[in-house]
């Protein structure tokens, strides 16, 4: 649920004009991209022998953190808050 709130906040930051929110399809595409990256990271660690659930959760959060931080950076022009 917190992940969905974060995506909603990103949608608000990424809006072109005040009050405009990204459409649901674009928001779903962003969420699925972030989730795929995080799941791939967790699977890679698991296959390497890491079975501690806490460490796998930390890997999941870390994998999502990078794209989220880039998306909320107002100086980032490729995509996110500073994109056109």
N, C-alpha and C positions, 0 to 999 in steps of 0.2 A: 504494500500500500504506500509506503514511503517513497518507493521508486516512482510510482505514478504521480505522486505530489511533486517530486523533483522534475519529472517530465513536463508537468503542467507549468511549473515555474519557468522552465526553459522555453516553453511555447510563448509565454508572456514576454520574456526577455527578447525573443527572436521576432516578435511581431513588428511589422513595418510601421504601423500607426497605433496610437494609444487605443486600448480596448479591443484590438484585433488579435485573435488567437489563431495559431496554425490550425489547419483543418485536421480532422481526426485521422485521415489516411496518412498524412505526413508524420503526425505524432506517433502512430503505430509503427511506421517504417523506422523512425528514430529509435523507438523502444526496442524493436526487434533486432536492430543492428547492435545496440549496446548489450542486449541480453546474449546474443550469439557470441560476441567477443568474450563476455564473462564466462559463459558456459564452456567455451573452448579452453579457456585458461584453467578452469577447474578440472576438466577432463584430462588436460595435459599433466597437471600435477598428480592427479589420481593414478594415471597410467605410469607415472614415474615412481610410484610407490608411496605417495603421501596419502594417508587415510584419516588423519586427524580432522574431524569436522570443523573445528575452529579455524585451522589453517586453510581449509578449502573455502570457508566463508570469507576469510580475509582476502584470499586470492580473487574471489568473485567481486568483492567491493573494490579492490584495487583495479581490477580490469574495467569496471564501470567508471571509476573516478577520473581517469585520463580524458576520455571523450566528454564527460560532463563538465570538467573544468575548462576544456577548450571551448565548449559551447556557451558557457556563461561569460567568457572573456570578451569584454567590449572592444578590445583592440584586435581581436581575431577577425580577419576579413573573409577567410575561406568559407566559414559557416559559423553559425551561432549568433550571439548578441550583436556583433559588429558587422554582420554580413548584409549585403544589399539584395 
